[in-house]
Amino acid sequence: MDYQPVLGKVVAIRHLEFVGSTGVSEPAVVQVGEPVHPAGGPWWCPYQVKTQSFERTFAMAGEDSMQALILTVHVLSTELKALARQHHGVFKQHGEPDLGFPDMHNIEGQP
């Protein structure tokens, strides 16, 4: 990936909490940036997961801005699960593990 993600203009935000293995809870914010189209390449949709103890900025590529945005929304649940494992904790929304993002287990037609 030649594109280095920069969040840029934020178009969507979700507030969560991250509960570490010690039981300490901290605010977490998931932000999705406006898709961008650098010259000579695909569209990129940047997104960021930020807590008090860690921060990661990523981007998903697409053929157009819509595909980049849709892929970003679909990858968020997987990214959050991976970050939770990496940082030995769990993300929650309103005290519950359902973060409200689509994933492969709740898309119609998936086994």
Secondary structure, DSSP 4 states (H G I P E B T S, - for coil): --------SEEEEEEEEEEETTS-EEEEEEEEEPPB--TTS-EEEEEEEEESS-EEEEEEEESSHHHHHHHHHHHHHHHHHHHHHHTTEEEEBTTBS--S---TTSSTT--
